Structure formats: structure tokens, C-alpha cells
Amino acid sequence: MPDVLSCVVLIPSLHPDDKLIAYVKSLTENGFKHILIVDDGSGDDDIYQDIFKTIAQYDNCTVIGYHKNKGKGHALKYGMEYFLENYPDSPGIITADSDGQHTSEGVIAVANKMLEKPDSLVLGSRNFRLGNTPLRSRIGNELTTFFFSLLYGNYLPDTQTGLRGISRQLIPVVKDIEGDRFEYEMNMLTECAMRKIPFSVVEIKTIYIEDNKSSHFNPVKDSIRIYRHLFGNFFKYIFSSLMSFLVDISAFTLLDRWLLDALLAGALGGRQATLHTYTAAAVARIISSIANFTLNKNFVFNKGSKDGAFPRYLTLCVLSLATSAISTDLIYRMLNIDKSIIKIVVDTLLYFVNYRVQKAWVFPHKKQGEKNV
């Protein structure tokens, strides 16, 4: 059985201070055999290079890197490439932050869980109920946890943790995920969720030093990068819905005002106005549904399986229509409030449900190891 201490502890570092030396020393004293530091373009300043030189003197520590800063995500992927080429006998990587926030005990706990569940992405999760958590970390995490759960169906109490266990079998997938800066860690979560790679959470103790002031996280720029990817797929879904709505209205107007008269002139008799409305509405809805399916298949959920998607899509449409009508009627009978208000609420909830169902069932992403259809 692989040894926990043979896991490679991967630490990206930009402009380190003495805390990195103390952290590496702690990991060494706890028996870790392989510590890999990536200098993420700290430059030639002796203040930083002396720290890297000191660390490199440890027999179990390797320092690699590059001259120009490229971001935490790039540094992590750079380290993963090095891992695959130089540590053939190691079972996986434990990523940790260079500021000493993650204790050696936490690293060991995550490594143990990774060996126990090599098919899972292991996350060292902080307890945000504790009073020592910086306010910006707590608020930011609560927001991303809520939206990640809403959009991807996985409740992760700490979406921003840098302490993660990535087994050897997952590294080829994880290292190819897009993102070079802090958004890479969020991209990793969304990609694993879509690929149906399980998550395993380990509660850890975190040491906050000077209210986490040493972090290189930019609250504005990096938050935009993170949330752009977190919501990116859902924004595509909204765009697809708006385009389908425009197709529906345009087709209805065109049919009702001009085409049906030209095609069915004289055949409708006195029922012309009524049949115009019903026929135009039905044909327009068929056209817009086909447009919506095509957009979702090729634009919104383009990475998902297409095999048998259309029958599943039609089934979802029928079920959504029935659920909307039945729910609106039942709630009206129970509460006796305006049906239009009820329908708006019901259809809004169904909109989010339909997004999740389409992602998980209509256009499901293949599980890790399966071939795309």
C-alpha cells in the first residue's frame, strides 16, 4: 500500500517570506519525503531567492520555477507536469499554500483521504463557524458555496481551499483545466463536478496570520475571474433562453399576421382568427423548442453527451409543462392568490431545476474514464 508520506506536497510560491521556510521545516519534521516548491516568478531579488536557496538545501525539497509571474493556477499545473515526469512511484499530490496556513496535520489528513479514495478530489475544508476566520474569506466562501451548490449540485463547505489531494489518476484531467490564476482552483471544482468526479471533504485547522494579509488574491480582479467561470455556463443558458424566446415571438408574429393568411386563405372560414392564434402559437413553439435544443446541445452543454439527448429533452419539456400547470392550479386552490404571480414563482424555480436536469440528464458529461459519444 502506498505510504502517505510519499505523496508530493506541491507548494506554489510568489514573493515568499520566512514562513515558507518554517512550513517546509514542519513538513520535513513530520516525515514527508517529497516537497516540491514552484517559484511563480518571484524575480531576482535576493530577499526571495535566498529563501528558495535555503529551502533547496533540504534533501527532500525541490525548487523549480520560472522568471516571470504567471499565476497560481499556472504554477500548480507546472508542478503537476514536473510530478508526472519525476515522481513515478508517488501516489499523488497534496497542494498547499506557501504562507503556512495549512498545518502538517491537515496535509497528512488530506493525504490519508486521497489514498483511501483515489477516484475523488479531496478538499481540506476550513470551519468557517470559528471566530478567527477573516470576514472577506467567510463572505466570499459562503457566496461561492451557495452558488456552486445551486448550479452544480454539490455542497462544498469550502470552495476556496488551497489544500487539496489529487491522486495520480486524476492529475492528467486536472492539469489540463483552463485558468492560470486564482480562478483555476474554482475551474477545477466545476470541471470535476461536470465530469462526475466525486468530492471528499476533510475538515482541517487553518492558521490565519495577520488576518491573511500576505495573500496575493486581488478581491476585484480575481473575484471577477472566479465568478465569470462559476456562472459562465449558466449565463450561456440564459442567453439560449432569450434567443429561443425571440425566435418564438418572431415566428408567432410572422405566422399570425402574414404566412397563415397566404397559406390557408379561404380555407379557414369564420374560424380564421381563432385558428390563426392556436396554429401560430403551436408552430412557433415547435420552432423555438428546436432552436433551444440546438443551442443547448451545441453551445450551453456542448461538452456533454449528445446520444439520445433529443428524446430526453422532449420528455423534460412535457414534464415541465405539466409540473407548471399542476403546481399553479394546486397552489391557487390552497392559497387563493393571483395565478399569474403563482406561475411566475413556479416557472422561475422550474427554470433553475431545468438547468440542473439538462446538465445532469439531458446532456450528461461523461464520467472520468468513459469515452465521449
N, C-alpha and C positions, 0 to 999 in steps of 0.2 A: 504493500500500500504506500502511495506517495507520502512523503514527510511534509508536514505543514511548513516547517522552516525552510524547505527547499523551494517554496514559492518565491517569485521575484517581486520585491517591493519596488514599484515604479513611482518615482517622485519627480514631477516636473517642477522646475525652479527658475524664477526670474528675480534677479537682484536679492539674493539670499542674505541673511544675517546669521549671527551665531546660533540662533535657534535651530537652524538646519544641522549644524554640527552636533548639537546636543541630541537632536532627534535621531540622527544616524547612529550616534553612540548608544542610545537607548535600544534601538532595533538590534544592533550588534550584540549588546549585552543580553538580549532576550533570545539570541541564538539564530537569527536569520542569516542564511548563508549567501544570499544574493540581494544586494541593494543596488538599484540602477537609478542614477540621477541624470536628468536631462536638463542641461543648461539651455534655457529658452531665450538665447540671445541677450545675455546679461552684459555683453560688451567686454572691453579690455581693462576696465577699471580694476585696479589691484584689490580694492575692498572686496569685490565679489570673487575674483579669480583666486585670491588667497584662500577663501573659504572652500572653493571647489578643489583646490590642490590639497588642502588639509583632509577633506573627505576622501579623496582618491587614494590617500595613504593607507586607508583601511583595506585589509586583504579581501574582504567580502564586498567591497563597494567599487562600482564602476561609474565614471562620469563621462557622458557623451554630450554632444550638443552642436550648436551652430552659432554664427556670429550675430545674425540679425533676428530680432524678436519676431516670432511667427504666431504666438498664441498658445494657450494651454492645450487646446484640442490638438494642434499640430504636434506639440511636444509629446503628448500621450501616444499618438499614433506613431511617431518617430521611435519612441521607446518600444512599442509593440513590434515594429519591424525588426528592431535590434534583438528583441526577445526571441522571435521565431528563428533568427539566424544563429544565435549564440547560446541559447539555453534549451537544448533538445530534451533534457531529462526533467525539466521543471514542469509541474502540473498546471501552472497558470500564473497570472499577475495579480497583485494587490496594488491598486493605485492609492496614493496618499498625498496629502498636501504638504508643502515644504515648510509651513510655518509652525509645525509642531502641534497642531490642534488634535491630531489623531494619536491616541495613545498606542503603545506597543501591544497592550492587551486587546485593544479594539482591532488592530491588524491581525492578531492571532485568531480572534473570534471570527472575523470575516474569512480568513484563510481556511479555518476548520469547516465553515459552512460551504465554502466553494468546493472543497474536496468531497463533502457529503452530497452536494447537488451540483455536479459539474455541468449539467444542462441549463442551469439557471444563472441569471445575472444577480450577484449578491450585492446588497446595498447595506452599508453601515449607517444606521438611522439614528439621528440625534433625537433626544427627547425635548421637544420644544415647550413642554409644560414647565420645565425648570426655569427659575428666575434669572439664570445667568446668560440666557440667550439674547444676543443683541437684537434690538427692535427691528432693524431693517432685515435681518436674517429671518426672524419669525414671521413678519408680514409677507415678505417675498415668498417664503416657502408655503405658507398657508394658501396663498393665491394660486401658485402653480400646482399644489397638491389637489385643490378643488377642481381646477380646470382640466388637469390631467385625468383625474377620475371621471369627470363628466364626458370628456371626448374620447378617452381610450379605454375606459372600463377597468382600470387598475388603481386601487387605492395605495399610494406610496406615501407614508408619513414624512419622508424627507427626500424631495426630488432634487435637492441641490447638493447632496453629499458628494464629497470627492473621494471618500473611502469606499472602494468597490472591488469586488472579487470577480475576475474574468478568467474562466478556465481556458486551457489551451484550445479546446474545441470551439469556443466562441470567438476567439481573437480574430480569425480570418473574416468574420462577419463584422465585428465591432470596429476593426481598424479601417474599414472602407466606408464608414459612415461619414457623411459630409459635415463640415464645420471645423474651423481652425482655432476658434477662441472659446470663450466660456459656453457658448451655445452648443458646443459638441457634446457636452455631458447631457444636456436635455435631448439633443438629437438621438443620443444613444438609447435613452428611455423610450422615446416614441417609436424608434425603429424596432426595438426589441418587442414592444407591445404589438406592433403591426405584424411582426413575424411570429407572434405567439411564443416567444421565448419567455419562460417563467421568470418571475422575480422572487428573490428570497431576501427577507429583511432581518437584519441583526441589530438590536439596539446597542448603541455604543455610548461611551462617555466622551465628551468633547471639551477640550480646554480652550476657552476664549481668552486671547491675550490682548489687552488694551482695547477691548470691545471690537476685536477683529480689524483693527485699523491697518494692519500690514497687508490686507488683501488688495490685489490689483484689479478687483472687479469694479468696473465703471457702472454705476447704478443706471445711467441713461442708455449709453451705447450698448452695453452688454445685455441689459434687460430687453431692449428692442430686438436684438438678435435672438434671444431666447424665446420671447413670445411670438415673434414672427414665424418661427418654426412650429411652436406649440399649436398655434392657431392656423397655420398655413393651409392645412388640408381642409379645415372647416370653412375657411374663407373661400376656398375653391367650391365647396359645397353650396355656400350662399350664392356665389356667382352663377353656378349652374342653375340654381333655383330661380334666380332673377331672369336669366336668359330664357328659361323654359316658360316663365310667366309671360314674358314679352312675346314669345312665339305663340302662346295660347291666345292672348288678346288680339294679336295681329291676324292670326288665322281666323278667329271668330269674326272679327270685323270684316275681313275680306270676303269670307263666305256669306255672311248675313246680308251685306249691303250690295254685293255685285255678283259673285260667282254662282250662287244658287239660283238667282233670277235668270242668269244666262243659261244654266244647265237644265233647270227644271221649269222654264217658262211655260205657263199654260197647263202644267200637269198637277199643280197643287190646288187649284180652285180656291175656294173660300178659306181653306186651311193654310194658306200660304204663310201668313205671319207666324202662326204657332209652329209650323213645321220648320220654317226658317230658323227659329231660335233653337229648337231641340237638335236639329240636324247640324247646324253650325257649331253648337256647343260640343256635341259628341265628336264630330270630326276634328275640331280644334284640340280637344283634349287628347285624342289619339295621336295627333301630330306632335303636340307638346310633350307627351309621355315618351314618345320615341326619341325626341330631341334630348329630353332629360336623361334617359337611359344611355344614350350615346355619349353625352358629355360626362356623365358619372363614370362610365366604363373607360373612356379614353383620356380623361382629364383629372377627375377628382380621385378615383380609386384605380388609377392606371397600373399600379403595381400589383393589384390583386388578381385572382384567378378569374378568367372570363368564361370558363366551361360551365354551361348550364345557368349562366347569370340571368338571361332574359326571363325564363320561367320563374325564377326566384323573385325577380323584380316585379313581374306581374302579380305574383302572389302577395307580395308586400303591399302593392298598390290597392288590391282588393281588401286586404285586411285593414289597412289604414283607413280606407273609406268607410268600411263597416264600423270600425272602432270609433271613428269620429262621429258618425251618425248616432250610434247606440249610446255612446257616452254623453253626447249633448242632450239627447232625449231623457236619459235616466237622471242626469243632474238637474235638468229643468223640472222634472216631476218631483224631485226631492226638495229643491231649494226655491223653485218658482221665481227664478230671476231671468233676465233677458237672455234669450237663446243666442243672440249674436255675441254677447260677452262670453257666454259659456264656450261657444265654438272657437272664439279667438284663443282662449286659455287652453282648451283641449288640443287644438291644432298646433299651437306653439310647443306644447310638450311632445306631441307626436313628431314634430319636426326634428327635435333632438333625438328621440327614440329611433326614428327612421335613419338618421345619420349613423347611429351606432349599429343598427341592424344591417344596413348596406355595407358598412365597413367589415363587420364580423361574418355576415352570412351571404349577402348577395355577391359581393366581390371580395371574398376572404383572401387574405395574404397567406401564402403557403407557409407551413411550419418549417423551422430550420431542418434542413436535410431533405425536404421534398423538392421535386422539380416543378418549375412553373409550367402551367398548361398553356 
